[in-house]
Amino acid sequence: MPRPPASRPPPAVELRPATPDDLAGCARLGARLTRMHHRLDPGRFFTWPDLEAGYRWWLGKERRNRKAVVLAAVARSGRVVGYAYGRLEPRDWNTLRDACGVGVDLMVEPRWRRRGLGTALVEALAAALAARGAPRLVLQVAARNPAAARAFARMGFRTTMLELTRELPKAPRRRQARPQG
């Protein structure tokens, strides 16, 4: 399938590798993304108190990782209005996925959507991961987010796997043996 044409962010937005000053804004969007996924399927997607602090820590660590890419879309006002995060992953025998770039997060503030910003973030993420040696970009989309799946399909992504989840009954608690003696 041919690659889509390169996309540029709206003129009022700068796309750049996330700086330490961008982390709070990226974390705010990451927390929003997590809450959205949790609302879609609370049994599959976990959440925790103070998501923003967790994302700030994680993305701060990842932006220093040579195998990871954290991008921020920053409006003229200085507000982070979108971000993308991905990383190089090795061959995974469990999933039969060869070494590749994995798109982990993509989030754009709702009022900044439909301006090409999401596409520009994906293309910049793809370029950054390709520059690090990734032969392809693999990502996952929540099954209950068909609009995102359609948007990624327009960018040249194809469906390769479907994740299915089934809740299991809780295992009975085992009694601990009492010490002898």
Secondary structure, 3 states (H helix, E strand, C coil): CCCCCCCCCCCCEEEEECCHHHHHHHHHHHHHHHHHHHHHCCCCCCCCCCHHHHHHHHHHHHCCCCCEEEEEEEECCCCEEEEEEEEEECCECCCCECCEEEEEEEEECHHHCCCCHHHHHHHHHHHHHHHCCCCCEEECCCCCCHHHHHHHHHCCCCCCCCCCCCCCCCCCCCCCCCCCC
